[in-house]
Amino acid sequence: MARLRKGRANTARDAAHFLRETVSRVRHAGATGQLTMRADSGFYNHAIVAACRKLSVRFSITVRQHTSLRNIIEAIPEADWTPIPYWMEGAADVAETTYVPFESKPDAATVRLIVRRVKPTPGSQLALFATYSYHAFITDRDGDTLYLEADHRRHAEIENAIRDPASSAGQALKYGVGLNHLPSGRFPANAAWLAVQVMAHNLARWTTRIGLGEPVFTTKTLRRRFFSLPGRITRKARRLTLHLPQDWPWQNQFNSALARLRALPLPA
């Protein structure tokens, strides 16, 4: 799903409505079980959390840090911090405490506040002013602290997917499909262009996952290896034959993907 908004719209505008529509579509498509929304701080607002609770969707949302929250984080006892793997040895830890977001709202409730602290890169400008940088998120999920923290960080993979490298909105589709520049000065025309690009993007993703069996494949790579392939069509005995290049390195992948896609059952 994607929506085109005016350039001056802030990140969270209509996000709760978009969330409700998304959940409705996912459920209508047959998804069962627990759903979880992971999001960055642009979606940290009361309407989003309230919508999640009403829809029985778990949430994991990066928190906008302010003075009172920073004080809560800095009050976490040193013994509560657990080291986690990081590219610099001993440079990252995770801890958990509690927090009441949107405290002035009548439905305010205590949630888990999970925090990762990271030592600045030696020699960086941040290292001159801070011992650690802190990254915190609120969640109502059950489970181990370290698992939930690692799982929350995976939302950055979705940011990459949105940018295009892997699978599945803002910077979306710019680096593989045609959304670097919208083609018109008219909003409805650009909205239609976005819809067409999203359909093309989704078809490419399904081709990657179902046909190629690959979870990570950029649209540019897909186009270069398979979609822009030179070929020649011949006709013999009223049959069309597609002749592909000899010694093409991805021939087996192409044939396997084509066989898998042709084997898909037709919709009833």
ZIQUI-V976530 format. One record per backbone hydrogen bond with DSSP energy under -1.0 kcal/mol. CO is the residue of the C=O (numbers start at 1). NH is the residue of the N-H. Records with the same first field share a line. If there is no record, write none. Layout:
BEGIN
CO=NH, NH
END
This chain:
BEGIN
6=9
10=13
12=15
14=18
15=19
16=20
17=21
18=22
19=23
20=24
21=25
22=26
23=27
24=28
25=29
26=31
27=30
35=58
37=60
39=62
40=43
41=44
43=45
45=49
46=50
47=51
48=52
49=53
50=54
51=55
52=57
58=37
59=140
60=39
61=138
66=70
67=71
68=72
69=73
70=74
71=75
73=76
77=80
78=81
82=94
88=91
91=119
92=84
93=117
94=82
95=115
97=113
99=111
102=105
105=108
111=99
112=139
113=97
114=137
115=95
116=135
117=93
118=133
121=124
125=128
126=129, 130
133=118
135=116
136=63
137=114
138=61
139=112
144=148
145=149
146=150
147=151
148=152
149=153
152=155
153=156
154=157
155=159
156=160
157=161
158=162
159=163
160=164, 165
162=173
163=175
171=174
173=177
177=179
186=190
187=191
188=192
189=193
190=194
191=195
192=196
193=197
194=198
195=199
196=200
197=201
198=202
199=203
200=204
201=205
202=206
203=207
204=208
205=209
206=210
207=212
208=214
218=222
219=223
220=224
221=225
222=226, 227
223=228
232=243
234=241
236=239
239=236
241=234
243=232
248=251
250=254
251=255
252=256
253=257
254=258
255=259
256=260
257=261
258=262
259=263
261=264
END
